[in-house]
Amino acid sequence: MFQFSSEQFRLKVGLAEMLKGGVIMDVTNAEQAKIAEDAGASAVMALERVPSDIRKEGGVARMCSIEIMEEIMKTVTIPVMAKARIGHFMEARILESMGVDFIDESEVLTPADEEHHIDKNDFKVPFVCGARNLGEALRRIGEGAAMIRTKGEAGSGNIVEAVRHIRTIVKEMKQLTVLGKEELMHSAKTLGAPIELVEWVAAHGKLPVPNFSAGGIATPADAALVMQLGAEAVFVGSGIFKSSDPVNRANAIVMAAKNFNNPEKLLEASRTLGAAMPGLEISKIPEGELMQGRGW
Amino acid sequence: MKKVGVLSLQGDFAAHGAALERAGAEPVYVRERAQFGAIDGLVIPGGESTTMLKLLHYEHLFEDVAEFGSRKPVFGTCAGAILMARSVANPAQESFALMDIAIERNAYGRQLDSRVIELDTAPEFTARVGTGKLEAVFIRAPIIRSVAADVKVLAEYGGTPVLVEQGRHLAATFHPELTRDLRVHQLFLERL
């Protein structure tokens, strides 16, 4: 059963709270992890290949290799997150045994289960999950996710999907706040979400866990945009290490997350950055290759 | 009403702001140099100390915080306590040296070693802000390895200090901002 007040859930959400206002960077080896930490990342996300390479190379994308993960954990002092496949609770158990600080049950990897997600309440390690709408977010929280990241289209370098999804979630939350109590059960039904969580959102106007944004963030302006729209921190995947100058770009996005409300500082952060990662037009990506639709 | 700055570069500054409001103070989310003139005290929140240090330098705020601390009260939790320490280990890093304590980062281990503990507090703590156990949320917390003679230890856990006061400054290795208990914040507000 889901319990907000349980000690374990508070510790999980507590770590998510500490990551607010920061930038979590995708890294595929210890060297990149060090660059990310030195640039001011508040955590790193370990994975086998960044999303744009997964997109290019195809094949099954799994959790990161154990050796690389251990090396990353030895190299940096900031929290280390790692991706597990949707529904792959044994990848998650292995990551938990290693002592990673957070697990991302991620649509960027090839799903292991096309119906079920991991029972995250059963783990001691906190989880973050992606969501495109409020129903999806609340189902994940109901399963025990301690952080939501609104999905974009990973590896696209295109912010349009992240914007669409954060706007959707924020709008759906606002709508709940004006409903009468008797209307909430119907909302729970249409959202496909647990009634307790629907009631909580209706009362507070926000998610009961921190809400970050991920997918398609390539520039300081992109990071500031999603934070203006309500994200409390950002994940940057391919955007840093697929750009022409990762060190400068990592620094600039960290600056942007702190200064999302200050255009002059954003201007400063956006200077002399070199080329951003190449972007993809979403409509040119074949339907079957879109990652955002994974997750149920 | 007391105006209390919360250093809002990265971390759980919003949770501190909410706790200060509940304790009857007005939080000011400090992101720029100009804001230091208008506050009576400063809270350095939890978060990642490496990220905060980086941003303090990017934004040229390091000297401002140090200067503010030389004349006004500062309260740090977790990463904030690390930044206030005289010396930092695991690894060694720069700090404001506002309090004569030596601190070790991530000293309990990783997230799986995070914990909630009901603490006994020192008589001075209960005399000033009230009796009862103090719920302490430790998240990837540091450990205070040594303190100077004039540092008051207001609570201990596992034989090491977790809530300390020296002169006008206060530091906790845990997160009072993540509980409903306002006594630690009240202790700080008392100094303003």
Interface residues (C-beta under 8 A of the other chain):
Chain A: E7 R10 L11 G14 L15 E17 M18 L19 K20 G21 G22 E37 D38 A39 G40 A41 S42 A43 M73 T77 I78 P79 E96 G99 V100 D101 F102 K124 V125 P126 N251 V254 M255 A257 K258 N259 N262
Chain B: S8 L9 Q10 G11 D12 F13 A14 A15 R31 G46 G47 E48 T50 T51 K54 L55 Y58 E59 C78 A79 N90 P91 R105 N106 G109 R110 Q111 L112 S114 R115 V116 V137 I139 R140 H175 L178
